[in-house]
């Protein structure tokens, strides 16, 4: 069989993966806090027909190796953590991180390792707890849930750029509570694992081994390490939208489509060559 036949197949598989990622990016163009993905390729190890021969001064010249490439494979599917555009909503519980870091949330009190998210479309539930749209608790800098009833009497509240909850009592006085919404810094955001619902899970490649070990031990040990604290300001009344650039995505989609077609043409041409070989005996 011709090597080009298998090279074409590997190219079609690679561009199919690229189209899958592009399709997911475009589908999430309006998803709050979504980070786009990209596909990177690498060539497969080449087959060496003849090796290198060294040159000898005044005797003979050197000869380069003769190698035939065997196709392409996917080297990485990266998550691009550039900031998305800001959308003003004027809803006090809509929060945007202006800088690095992630909000920390958890599903229930028994969960030790929090999930991370950039989606700040939070709400206050019937028990005056700050939760996500899916009902997960938003954590403060001490790892506790945020309950507005803890600051009674409260007639209104706001969230400062530092993430501190500011309450207003029945006398109209503003009172800093000393409770801050947690912003967690991750040394390698691309190493986080997407688990759906705008959530990420920490992995050994997203943080160094010492920090990751404290995450598994619980929030208290995690926040004890100042290196995990985020540095981004929290903007109330705004949301961070998806960082998907439709112009770039459609351009990449055209490139992927043409690449897929070109590789399919390689397979067709290889098949025609094989057909000629089969017909030689006629």
Buried (B, 14 or more C-beta within 10 A) or exposed (E): EBEBBBBBBBBBBBBEBBBBBBEEBBEBBEBBBBBBBBBEBEEEEEEEEEEEEEEEEEEEEEEEEEEEBBBBBBEEBBBBBEBBEBEEBEBBBBBBBBBBBBBBBBBEEEBBBBBBBBBBBBBBEEEBBBBBEEEBBBBBBEBBBBBBEBBEEBEEBEBBEEBBBBBBBEEEEEBEBEBBBBBBBBEEBBBBEEEEEBBBBBBEBBBEEEBBEBBEEBBEBBBEBEEBBBEBBBBBBBBBBBBBBEEEBEEBBEEBBEBBEEBBEBBEBBEEEEEEEEEEEE
